[in-house]
Amino acid sequence: MSNLPRRTRTYQNHHMDSTRWDYFEPRDDDIVIATSYKAGTTWTQAIAAHLLFPDGRFPAPPFEMSPWLDMRIVPLEVVLNKLKAQQHRRFIKTHLPLDGLPYRQDTKYLYIARDARDVFMSLWNHYSTMKEETFMLMNHLPGRQGDELPPPPEDIHVFWKNWMTRGAFEWEGDGWPYWSHLSNVQSWWPYRHLPNIELFHYSDMLADTEREIRRMAAFLEIEVPDHAWDTLIRAVSFSEMKQQGDLYAPGGGQFWKGGAAAFLHKGTNGRWCEVLSDEELVLYEAACKQALTNDSREWLENGGPV
């Protein structure tokens, strides 16, 4: 492993295009919020917005303030122009593995991970409630590389088998038809001790939200007035965010049947225990052995200090 991360792969599919980062003009105080997907991205974007604007007076909805730069469906020029016009400290979303992202030492990276089985349950809701127009947009927008995003199967167990045993990119062994959650986590794990990369775990954020937000604030070197903390913690609770889903859900929730309420679904862990059989978990074991080191798997399943 080199001392610093290097971009060695290009990720292009129905959802994203990693080459869009080639046109991004960084600033030395930029924040990048990174996850594979369904691991606390929107939650962390909301937290960052409230840390930067503790009075809650945002210049735009957080989903607009914090664009997903690698996402294909918003024209690149639109995204870059909006970011260039921002006067506040910027916080940009990515779902890229670290080997597909240009690394900069003056950027702060927040990486949030979640147990793959919990990610799966959230992804199933996300995938199965997407509108037909969303599939049309992703699949027929010019420039798509690779296969179309197929409609979800009717059976969650069919989705699990595909997601655990098929790679969406030739170098991945799981994640189809999206991309590998496990490989995404593993790409960040060896660099967790770099001073500008901080790893967070969804379970830890649920267990002690204030502790983890204070850790984020310290890492980002943001000072929040003492009197603002109670309001801030309440504002980023799941119930409050769900009530104001139009502010936080990507596109205000327009891509899903049921809108933002469908996107901000449960926010809980452990639902997979009642869904996945022992036989199905054998597939999970095999995928973990292929993609994860023992220490990263231990953390991914349990959280805690890294």
N, C-alpha and C positions, 0 to 999 in steps of 0.2 A: 504493500500500500504506500502510495506517495504521501508526503506530509500534508498536502492540501488536495481537496477534491478536484477532479478534472472531468470535463464533459467528454464522454467517450461514445455516447449513443444519441441517435435522433429518434424521437417518439412522435409518430404521426398516425392518426387514425380518425375515426368518425368524430371524436370529441376534440382532439387537441393536436397542436403542432408546436413542437419544442423550438423550431427555428424562429418563431415569433420573438423570442427573447433576443435575437441578434439585432433587433432594431430598437431595443429599449435603451433609453439614456438614463443611467443610474445617477442617484444622488448619494452622498456619503452617509446619510442618515436613514436610508431606505430600510423598511422592514419587509421581509418575505414570510408569509404564512403558508406552510407546506404540509400537506397530508396526501395519502394515496386517494382517499375519498371516504365519506361517511364516518369520519373519525374525530369530528369536532371542528371542522373547518369554519363553518358558519358561526359557531359559538365563539371561536377564537377571534374571528373578524369582529364580532360584536364587542368582545372584551377589549380588543385594541382600539376600537372606535371610542369606547367609553373611557379608556385610559387617556387617550389624546384629547377627548372632549368630555371631561368629568361632569359638566353641567348638562350633558345630553343634547346640546344644541349643535347637531351635525350640519355641515354645509350641504350634505346630500345623504340619502339613505346609505347605510354602511355597505350594502351590496354594490352600490355605484361607486362609493369612495374606494373600495377595495376590489378592483376587477380581477377576474381570472385571466391572466395574460395569455396563457397557452391555449385557451378555449377558442375554437375556430369560428364560432357562429357570429361573434361581434367583429365587424371589420377592424383590422389591426390599426388602421389610421385613426379610427374613432377612439380606440382604447388609449393609444399613445398620446393623442392630443389632449384627452381628458387628464391623463397622468401629468403631462407637461404643464397643464394649467393649474394643477393643485398647488396651493400655497402652504398647506399644512404638511406635516410629516407623512410620508406615503406608506401605505401597507398593502402589498400586492399579494394576491393569492396564486398558488400554483399546486397542481397535482402531479408534478414531475418527480421522478426519482432524482437523487442528487447527481447520478451519472448522465442525466439529460439536461441539467441546468447549469448555466454559466455561474461559477462561484466567484464571489467578490469578498475580499477581506473586510471591506468597510460596510457591508450589508449585514444586518442582524437577521438570522433565520430562526423562526419558531417552527419546530416540527412536532406535530401532534400525532400520536399513534393510538391504536385501539385493537383489542383482541380481534383476530380475523373472523371469528364466529359471530361476534357482535356486529362487526362491519357488514358481514353477509346479511344478517337480518335487516339492517337498515337499508342496505343496497337493494334488497328484494322489494321493499316498500317503494323506494325511489324509482326503480326500474318498472315495476308493475303499475305505477300510477302515472307514468309519463304519457302525455297526450300524443295522439297520432301525428299532429302537426310538428311536434318536437322531433319525432323520428324522421319525418319528411325533411325537416330543416337540416339535421345532421347528415343525413344520407345523400341528399341531393344538392347541397351547397357545393359549388365548384371547388376543387382542390382536395377533396377527400382522398386520403391514401388508405389502401387496404379495403377490407370488406365493409359492407353496410352493418350498422347496428341492427340486429334482428329484433323482432318483437319478443317480449318475454314469454317463456313457456307457461303453460297454465299451471304446472306443478312446480312448487318450490324445490322439490327434491331433484327434479331434472336440472334446475338451475344450479343447485349445489354441486351436483356431479360435474357439470361443465365448468363451473367456476373453480373447482378444486383440481381438475385434471387436464385442462386445456390452456395453453398459453395464447395470449393475444398477439404477442411479439415472438419472433423465433427464438429469442434468448430467454424467454420466460416459460415456466411450466404450469402456471395457474393464472386465473384472472379473467378468462374469456367470458363474455365478449368485451370486457372493459380493458383492464391491465392488472398486473399482479400487485395486490396489496402487500404480500409477503416480501417480494423483491424490492418494493418501494421502501419499506421499513429497513431492510438490510442495507440498502444503498446509503442510508444516513447513519446507521449505527456506528461504523468505525470512526466517524468524525465527530462523535458526540462530545468530545472533550475540547474541541476547538472553541476559543473564547467567543466567537460570534455565532455559534450554533447551540441552541438549547432545546433539549427534548422534553416533551410533556406527554403524559399518558391520560387518556380519557377517564379511566377509572379513578386516577388521583384527582382529576378535576371535579368529578362527581363527589368523591369522598370528602374533600376539603377545598371547596371552590375558592374561598378567600385566600387560603395559603398559596394556592397555585397562581392566582391572579397577582398576588403580591410578588411572587417569584418572577412572573412575566414582567411586571413593572420594574423590578430591580434590574433584570437582564436588559430591558430596553432603555434603562436609565430615565424613566419617567417618574416624576414626583407628583403624587396625587395628594391634594389637601386632606388632612385627617377627617374633616367633616364630610367629605364626599364619599368615603368608603362604603358606608351602609347603603346609600342610594345606588352606588355603582354595583354592588354585589346583588342587590335586589333586581336591578335593571337587566342583568344578564342571567337571571334564573330562567329555567326552561318555561315556566308558566308565563312570565312576563314577555319573553321573546316570542312565545307562541301567540300571545294576544296581539303583539305588534309584528306579526310575521311578514307583512308587506314591506316592512323596513329592512328585514334581514335576509329573507329567502332570496336566492338568486333570481333576478328578473322579477322580484316581488311575488314569486310563486307561479308565474304565468305558464310555466312549462309542464305543470302537473295537474291532473284531474283533482279537483278539490283545492287547488291553489296552495298558498303558503302553509295552510293547516295540514296538507298532505305531506309537504316537504319536511316541516317540523313535526315529526310523527310522534315518537315516544321518548327518545332521549335516554333510554334505559339500557342496562346490560343484562345478559343472562337469559334472554328470551330463547336463544338457540337450544337451551337444555331440554325444552319441551318439544323441539322440532326435529333435531338431528339424532339419528340412531347410532348405536355403537359401530355398526358397519359403515355408516357414512363418515364417522369420525376417523376411521382408518384412512380414508382419503386425505383427511386433514393432516394426519400424522406424516403421511408420505410427502405431502406438499411442503410441510415445515422442514422436514429433513433435507429436502432438495434446495430450499431457498434460504433458510435461516441458520445462523450459527447458534449454538446452545445458549449462549448468554443473551442474545437478542430475543430468542424465543421465550426464555424465562421472563424477560422484562415485558415482552409483548402480551403475555398472558396474565401477568400479575402487577405490572406497574412498579412504582417505587423509585428510589434514587438510582441514577445511572452512574 
